């Protein structure tokens, strides 16, 4: 008992210290960019400009021994010359110089660092250099991200050290409640692109690189306590502290879901991972067992990470695996039914009450069963979804539309015909109305059941309703198959939690 | 021998006759829309207007006993009143009236019909009505599509009877070489949306509905001989003439690939199919065996249909399953390697010559193996893809990019910074240049190996290169996983063909 308590205290101590130690990393009062440059071919150029563009609110100091000014701002020869204290040093200089730069950081009393520079452990013969940098930083009490990474983003402090990579994405980073920890910078920014284009934001982003000092597990621990983070998604090639991960994750998932894409599943993938980050041991089965035991949601594709995360954050968990399906056409129902069965979801019979209600609204030739084929009467979509949400046999609702709003497409037609079509467009108002969206979101909350939507991607630009859904965190998937895959992940997670708490 | 010859002659006769019989359907000189309407709530409204908008070149006659003019054009009380001969009657009147209308069509000498109207076999008690219509049409020698369908599209004759459904998609239908036969109208138009938004066109489109007269097999036979069709894609719930399909498909796939999504794979899906089109028998295993024997490519998701078709039409078949991979970041390589192994593709070692050539161009820290991680130097993408195409160990190339062109994104930044960034944008010109695209397409032809591309969807609007690729029929997939899935289908098809001809 005593031993257990002391272990707990020890762990709590580490916990506090990580959260203390990483505060100047994610919320620095001052940032020095070492290797800042006026040359657009250099990382230091894009990192410094990105910090400027994103509107970092603290003090920002360019450091470069060959320049007087960078982007019009006074430049310092060494970080030691910076007139005030430095919370975070972003280092983008050639690998060979990093030990010297790190020594200067220690002398300056810098608290944290992000080493963007590559050419360490991942390159042949770079292990020693990396160990030297780690030794200097440890002695000086500096915690650091990387090396060989894209760095970090914190939209809550207007901070981004990812430079060009985030320039490619967007000039601003939407705030959200998803924290991203990635062992691949490129793959991480790809994820952000997929998310940002739909307006889904992040709470934090870390590209962990070689993890010489800070490990995936450290960031995980930080995000667990971060008040802006409600869910944690990760891309993993190798966990350096498997046992620590396993113990922490078990606790964290009680409060915040963790969604992970673990790559290197196969022999070929594992070989590629070894070439990439030098990932070593751990059979895929071992990882699988660890994730399962810790309640981690393991997904198979990059796109799944955010889709699952956003759905878990924005919608209630389904109480079971019985799916009510609403479609504009029967073919969708058949495709959906196949996929549901294959992924362990059920398509229940609807109650007599539901059938009667639908009979009152839909044309006589509707399917009279689940999937509900509205036989082309898209104007009843919200009514049907609402009716299924109420049905006690239904735990979640999947709605598949093949159309967006006609109004914007009609703009492409000659004026004479456009006027004629205006009346038709009126008929579609219910499906397209943002009032409809608001009503549905209210019903999702009232009945505490999730609704998963699919509509083809062209509808995205056409449809105000789709924009409104996604603004409220309700993903509109481009195909029914993708929608069902995400619903299956979410349902499995809900069932696992139910079993655990039973 | 004699028996065999007479069987062949018999079959040839049927073949000729189907192609003769369906000519007035797809290339009518005159079309009557029975049920044409000025009321936007009616199908007859949207069908008639759609024919007008799409610019049908032949004679167009609205028929409606209650109207004098439809959309300003003289309207006839009955098809019998139309002053000239009618090749195609599009019928959009309540089901009960269809037998009468069909009788009038027979009396008029109409050649073919499309029955849009629903309320037949798919609705309880509608079987008799459907049989009556079929009997009348057969006696009068009229072949017809439907009932309960969205009709047909032929962009080569500016003909579309799909009405509103194609209004939703686009005011024009791009011409292409993919024929679509679908047993679900909604799912069919969804497919078209996915295709048209990327500029991929069609040769013909048929929503076959209840198939009272013309069956899936009839359309298949027609498309096999259609000179504008190079590949046939189909959505199937039930084949009414399994043996005929099997015999025909075996011959057709020697010249034109057939790609099919067969739904109703599972018990639940089969039940839903029964509710939808009344699909009856045939275990999924039986369909699977039939497709395999006939060389039909069976896909699992709606989106796969066009992606596979366009790739087969636009690119050479891979000679084997060895994939060369080019990525901007190592994480993509790991994810790709996993998926390749899982789908039966191989990641070969590169030749010494290739490694040497890449050493000359890429920074020293590149991966030095397949997958080729260019460590962020996207400007060498085309060089690397070209080098892998030349490698004798490589049968196809997969390239994964995480960035599009910076130039368009930079427009969002303040002018001061924008000017600074212009120089950086210059550096990316090679990857983004349409010259680069043209060069790559030339190399694909020269080395007779396909190239599969993945880039995140946001790049689509940013990138002129992506537009240029897709204009040339080279699909740019939104995720690496989708790209590999399509490459796996295409590779399996190529291997099957090789085995067959060996």
HADDOCK unambig.tbl for C-alpha pairs under 7 A between the chains (distance, minus, plus):
assign (segid A and resid 40 and name CA) (segid B and resid 423 and name CA) 6.41 0.50 0.50
assign (segid A and resid 40 and name CA) (segid B and resid 424 and name CA) 5.11 0.50 0.50
assign (segid A and resid 41 and name CA) (segid B and resid 424 and name CA) 6.40 0.50 0.50
assign (segid A and resid 119 and name CA) (segid B and resid 365 and name CA) 6.81 0.50 0.50
assign (segid A and resid 123 and name CA) (segid B and resid 365 and name CA) 5.56 0.50 0.50
assign (segid A and resid 168 and name CA) (segid B and resid 403 and name CA) 6.68 0.50 0.50
assign (segid A and resid 168 and name CA) (segid B and resid 406 and name CA) 6.00 0.50 0.50
assign (segid A and resid 168 and name CA) (segid B and resid 409 and name CA) 6.68 0.50 0.50
assign (segid A and resid 171 and name CA) (segid B and resid 413 and name CA) 6.94 0.50 0.50
assign (segid A and resid 184 and name CA) (segid B and resid 330 and name CA) 6.88 0.50 0.50
assign (segid A and resid 184 and name CA) (segid B and resid 331 and name CA) 4.98 0.50 0.50
assign (segid A and resid 186 and name CA) (segid B and resid 329 and name CA) 5.27 0.50 0.50
assign (segid A and resid 186 and name CA) (segid B and resid 331 and name CA) 6.93 0.50 0.50
assign (segid A and resid 186 and name CA) (segid B and resid 402 and name CA) 6.44 0.50 0.50
assign (segid A and resid 187 and name CA) (segid B and resid 331 and name CA) 5.82 0.50 0.50
assign (segid A and resid 187 and name CA) (segid B and resid 332 and name CA) 6.20 0.50 0.50
assign (segid A and resid 190 and name CA) (segid B and resid 402 and name CA) 5.65 0.50 0.50
assign (segid A and resid 190 and name CA) (segid B and resid 456 and name CA) 6.64 0.50 0.50
assign (segid A and resid 193 and name CA) (segid B and resid 458 and name CA) 6.79 0.50 0.50
assign (segid A and resid 194 and name CA) (segid B and resid 456 and name CA) 6.75 0.50 0.50
assign (segid A and resid 197 and name CA) (segid B and resid 458 and name CA) 6.53 0.50 0.50
assign (segid A and resid 263 and name CA) (segid B and resid 334 and name CA) 6.24 0.50 0.50
assign (segid A and resid 263 and name CA) (segid B and resid 335 and name CA) 5.67 0.50 0.50
assign (segid A and resid 264 and name CA) (segid B and resid 334 and name CA) 6.05 0.50 0.50
assign (segid A and resid 264 and name CA) (segid B and resid 338 and name CA) 6.10 0.50 0.50
assign (segid A and resid 265 and name CA) (segid B and resid 338 and name CA) 5.96 0.50 0.50
assign (segid A and resid 266 and name CA) (segid B and resid 338 and name CA) 5.26 0.50 0.50
assign (segid A and resid 266 and name CA) (segid B and resid 341 and name CA) 6.77 0.50 0.50
assign (segid A and resid 268 and name CA) (segid B and resid 337 and name CA) 5.57 0.50 0.50
assign (segid A and resid 268 and name CA) (segid B and resid 338 and name CA) 6.22 0.50 0.50
assign (segid A and resid 268 and name CA) (segid B and resid 341 and name CA) 6.51 0.50 0.50
assign (segid A and resid 269 and name CA) (segid B and resid 334 and name CA) 4.96 0.50 0.50
assign (segid A and resid 269 and name CA) (segid B and resid 335 and name CA) 6.72 0.50 0.50
assign (segid A and resid 269 and name CA) (segid B and resid 337 and name CA) 4.53 0.50 0.50
assign (segid A and resid 269 and name CA) (segid B and resid 338 and name CA) 4.37 0.50 0.50
assign (segid A and resid 272 and name CA) (segid B and resid 333 and name CA) 6.49 0.50 0.50
assign (segid A and resid 272 and name CA) (segid B and resid 334 and name CA) 5.11 0.50 0.50
assign (segid A and resid 272 and name CA) (segid B and resid 337 and name CA) 6.81 0.50 0.50
assign (segid A and resid 272 and name CA) (segid B and resid 371 and name CA) 6.99 0.50 0.50
assign (segid A and resid 273 and name CA) (segid B and resid 334 and name CA) 5.39 0.50 0.50
assign (segid A and resid 275 and name CA) (segid B and resid 367 and name CA) 6.38 0.50 0.50
assign (segid A and resid 276 and name CA) (segid B and resid 330 and name CA) 5.12 0.50 0.50
assign (segid A and resid 301 and name CA) (segid B and resid 481 and name CA) 6.70 0.50 0.50
assign (segid A and resid 329 and name CA) (segid B and resid 186 and name CA) 5.28 0.50 0.50
assign (segid A and resid 330 and name CA) (segid B and resid 184 and name CA) 6.87 0.50 0.50
assign (segid A and resid 330 and name CA) (segid B and resid 276 and name CA) 5.12 0.50 0.50
assign (segid A and resid 331 and name CA) (segid B and resid 184 and name CA) 4.97 0.50 0.50
assign (segid A and resid 331 and name CA) (segid B and resid 186 and name CA) 6.94 0.50 0.50
assign (segid A and resid 331 and name CA) (segid B and resid 187 and name CA) 5.84 0.50 0.50
assign (segid A and resid 332 and name CA) (segid B and resid 187 and name CA) 6.21 0.50 0.50
assign (segid A and resid 333 and name CA) (segid B and resid 272 and name CA) 6.49 0.50 0.50
assign (segid A and resid 334 and name CA) (segid B and resid 263 and name CA) 6.23 0.50 0.50
assign (segid A and resid 334 and name CA) (segid B and resid 264 and name CA) 6.06 0.50 0.50
assign (segid A and resid 334 and name CA) (segid B and resid 269 and name CA) 4.97 0.50 0.50
assign (segid A and resid 334 and name CA) (segid B and resid 272 and name CA) 5.10 0.50 0.50
assign (segid A and resid 334 and name CA) (segid B and resid 273 and name CA) 5.40 0.50 0.50
assign (segid A and resid 335 and name CA) (segid B and resid 263 and name CA) 5.65 0.50 0.50
assign (segid A and resid 335 and name CA) (segid B and resid 269 and name CA) 6.73 0.50 0.50
assign (segid A and resid 337 and name CA) (segid B and resid 268 and name CA) 5.57 0.50 0.50
assign (segid A and resid 337 and name CA) (segid B and resid 269 and name CA) 4.51 0.50 0.50
assign (segid A and resid 337 and name CA) (segid B and resid 272 and name CA) 6.80 0.50 0.50
assign (segid A and resid 338 and name CA) (segid B and resid 264 and name CA) 6.09 0.50 0.50
assign (segid A and resid 338 and name CA) (segid B and resid 265 and name CA) 5.96 0.50 0.50
assign (segid A and resid 338 and name CA) (segid B and resid 266 and name CA) 5.25 0.50 0.50
assign (segid A and resid 338 and name CA) (segid B and resid 268 and name CA) 6.22 0.50 0.50
assign (segid A and resid 338 and name CA) (segid B and resid 269 and name CA) 4.36 0.50 0.50
assign (segid A and resid 341 and name CA) (segid B and resid 266 and name CA) 6.78 0.50 0.50
assign (segid A and resid 341 and name CA) (segid B and resid 268 and name CA) 6.51 0.50 0.50
assign (segid A and resid 365 and name CA) (segid B and resid 119 and name CA) 6.70 0.50 0.50
assign (segid A and resid 365 and name CA) (segid B and resid 123 and name CA) 5.53 0.50 0.50
assign (segid A and resid 367 and name CA) (segid B and resid 275 and name CA) 6.38 0.50 0.50
assign (segid A and resid 371 and name CA) (segid B and resid 272 and name CA) 6.98 0.50 0.50
assign (segid A and resid 402 and name CA) (segid B and resid 186 and name CA) 6.44 0.50 0.50
assign (segid A and resid 402 and name CA) (segid B and resid 190 and name CA) 5.66 0.50 0.50
assign (segid A and resid 403 and name CA) (segid B and resid 168 and name CA) 6.68 0.50 0.50
assign (segid A and resid 406 and name CA) (segid B and resid 168 and name CA) 6.01 0.50 0.50
assign (segid A and resid 409 and name CA) (segid B and resid 168 and name CA) 6.67 0.50 0.50
assign (segid A and resid 413 and name CA) (segid B and resid 171 and name CA) 6.88 0.50 0.50
assign (segid A and resid 423 and name CA) (segid B and resid 40 and name CA) 6.40 0.50 0.50
assign (segid A and resid 424 and name CA) (segid B and resid 40 and name CA) 5.10 0.50 0.50
assign (segid A and resid 424 and name CA) (segid B and resid 41 and name CA) 6.40 0.50 0.50
assign (segid A and resid 456 and name CA) (segid B and resid 190 and name CA) 6.64 0.50 0.50
assign (segid A and resid 456 and name CA) (segid B and resid 194 and name CA) 6.75 0.50 0.50
assign (segid A and resid 458 and name CA) (segid B and resid 193 and name CA) 6.81 0.50 0.50
assign (segid A and resid 458 and name CA) (segid B and resid 197 and name CA) 6.53 0.50 0.50
assign (segid A and resid 481 and name CA) (segid B and resid 301 and name CA) 6.70 0.50 0.50
